[in-house]
């Protein structure tokens, strides 16, 4: 049986509108202007037990709304969903014993207390006995390398450290399914890598399914086997990550800053120069990883001058989605 | 039993969190005792001049004030979020509680300590002992009266603030409701006419926060106890129904938030 089954799920929010100014505020009090916003528009998909599935899309695509419906936080407007055999909005409490959630923008750890206190409280919330809770905390502390952080008030932890504690907390009750909403939001590159590694290892060790939302294609590459891309509340693409990479995540962007001024005709073989910022000694390039390997671009860039700083990134998700649309149109 | 075990752990965590700022905690609690005392001084001066208002004396005022302060304090100390449920609803902060396997309402209410609540609660007992009507039996009735009054008070706060699910706002509404119920609770009920009394019993149940329990503390009576228990059960049932109806309309939110 699939871990998640979703059929024609929709969610419409009512939004109030008000023009600027006091008069408009008073008018809105008596005659509010309400319009409907369709956050999720009839999506259907399945996820197998133990699968690592990525949910990506730009801000406002409906990712978080879908995850919130699947956890039982929101009631859908219409459609069906079953998570581990439960209907989330009707059997929220039963379901909560079997799933773990992490919302990047909504920490569950108590801000003024050390993480160990929240973990102990969670033990009570999930009705584990004290010995079980202690043993599990020790296990998670080792897996997420947070042994030395557990007794520090959460407000004093860095964002990366805190997120590691957050994910550890969500696994306390050995859930079968982990729902992660933007777990890497706001983290630096190293912290992102750290948290991705820990999630991947734990998921493999305990056979936990992971449904992850992100607007960072990097999360997806590192963690997921399959991907669903949402745009304007609809599924625009679903396939294996390897296929997506082969067809759409083919280019990389490079930003380099040199110690000296960049020549106006700067060029690196195998790349396309997007921008030269002479006053900042910087240059922005794009290249196709299928034709030019990353190593050769790096070698050529360092040959061209003294590199002060360099960033390599994936193209923004919006570009990937535009490419998916373009291909769909061509096929049509 | 399971819920009680969970509540005890939650209160322990709450208290630990509040104790991170011990000085603030103590000063708020002590400050509230002084604040209540100064507020009550007006009634002491008033009754010094008039002795009696339609059968009510200063000792009755001590009782009424003791119960209202006690119930207000107990709600704040153990169910502190009863005072900002509307903000939690409109700010999308129910997400946290909805993702855990506990009763949402109980969990959210008990997740905050209002330090000044302990001051109010203590003041309630001081006021009872100062009433000149203290006795062991009376103390037992006083505690029972506070418990029932707290249940009615919290139910009223839930009812008013659950409207936030429909209105989208609710902060100012809450302040108004709290002021209304407390103000009416600590006025001698004999001042009000029949129509006003209907409001005070059935709509803003201030009578159950002051006059009715005060009568019960003075002398045990099954009908009074029954009416308080009935009011508590009725208002709680209404509050739960409205809150859970509202939950279907809950819209969450994407604001960044923390559990303190």
Interface residues (C-beta under 8 A of the other chain):
Chain A: X13 X16 X64 X65 X68 X71 X72 X73 X74 X75 X92 X93 X94 X96 X97 X101 X103 X105 X106 X107 X108 X109 X110 X111 X112 X113 X117 X118 X120 X121 X122 X124 X125 X126 X127 X153
Chain B: X2 X5 X6 X9 X10 X13 X16 X17 X20 X21 X94 X95 X96 X98 X99 X100 X101 X102 X103 X168 X247 X248 X249 X250 X251 X252 X254 X255 X256 X257 X258 X259 X260
